[in-house]
Amino acid sequence: MTPIFLPHTTLDAIIILEDTPPTLALGRDHLRALRDRAMAEGAHVLLLAWPSLDWVLLAVEVPPDVVVLDAQQLIPNLLANPAALDHMRSESRNGQHLSWLSLTRPATAQH
């Protein structure tokens, strides 16, 4: 099952109503803090959501020589790795809603 890829700014659009339990607001603030920390460390952040309501906050670290202007540019790379997406979804079902992924270039063989 393919997730929906949302920008990290989706976390800023979540509105907490007055009668919402305070733990929901704390959870949102915690996710924002994790997102901000990942971005400060140079990662690109996306929110992945599956139709089953499983979700993951994904921080993607790219090689130093790769320029990414928008995290949406990483979606084709992520879709090319369905095993990683399945693993993230499985982990989210166990309460692990933060994933950190490092993209690397394949080693080149010299002949």
C-alpha positions in Angstrom: 0.0 0.0 0.0 1.5 3.3 -1.0 1.4 6.2 1.5 0.4 9.7 0.9 3.4 12.1 1.2 2.7 15.3 3.0 5.0 18.3 3.6 6.4 18.7 7.1 4.4 22.0 7.4 1.3 19.8 7.8 2.2 19.6 11.5 1.8 23.4 11.7 -1.7 23.2 10.2 -3.0 20.9 12.9 -5.4 22.9 15.0 -6.0 21.9 18.6 -9.5 22.8 19.8 -10.1 24.0 23.4 -11.9 20.8 24.5 -9.2 18.5 23.1 -7.2 16.6 25.7 -3.9 18.4 26.6 -2.0 15.3 25.6 -2.9 15.8 22.0 -1.4 19.3 22.0 1.7 18.0 23.8 2.0 15.2 21.2 1.8 17.7 18.3 4.4 20.0 20.0 6.7 17.0 20.5 6.4 16.1 16.8 7.2 19.6 15.8 10.2 19.6 18.0 11.4 16.4 16.5 10.9 17.8 13.0 12.7 21.0 13.8 15.7 19.0 15.3 15.9 16.8 12.2 15.8 19.8 9.9 18.5 21.5 12.0 20.7 18.5 11.6 20.3 18.8 7.8 17.5 16.2 7.1 14.6 16.7 4.9 11.3 15.9 6.6 8.1 14.4 5.2 4.9 13.1 6.9 3.8 9.7 5.4 0.2 8.6 5.9 -1.4 5.4 4.8 -5.1 4.9 4.1 -5.1 2.6 7.2 -4.3 5.7 9.3 -0.8 4.5 10.0 1.7 7.4 9.8 5.4 8.2 10.1 7.3 11.4 10.4 10.3 10.7 8.1 13.6 12.4 8.2 15.7 11.8 5.2 19.4 12.5 5.1 20.9 12.9 1.7 24.6 12.6 0.6 26.5 15.8 1.1 27.0 16.3 -2.7 23.2 16.1 -3.4 21.2 19.2 -3.5 17.5 18.9 -2.6 15.5 22.1 -2.7 12.2 20.4 -1.6 11.7 17.2 0.3 9.0 16.3 -2.3 12.0 15.6 -4.7 12.8 12.5 -2.6 9.5 10.8 -3.2 10.6 8.8 -6.3 13.6 7.5 -4.3 11.3 6.5 -1.5 8.8 4.8 -3.8 11.7 2.8 -5.3 12.2 1.2 -1.9 8.9 -0.5 -1.1 10.6 -2.7 1.6 11.6 0.4 3.5 8.1 1.8 3.2 6.6 -1.4 4.5 9.1 -1.5 7.4 8.1 2.1 8.4 4.4 1.2 8.2 5.0 -1.9 10.3 7.0 0.1 12.9 4.3 2.7 13.1 1.8 0.1 14.0 4.0 -0.7 17.0 4.1 3.0 18.1 7.3 4.0 16.3 6.2 7.1 14.4 9.6 8.6 13.7 11.9 7.1 11.1 15.3 8.4 10.0 16.6 7.3 6.6 20.0 7.9 5.1 20.2 7.9 1.3 23.5 6.8 0.0 25.0 6.4 -3.5 26.0 3.0 -4.5 29.7 2.3 -4.4 31.3 2.5 -7.8 33.7 -0.3 -8.8 36.9 0.6 -10.5 38.3 -1.7 -13.1 
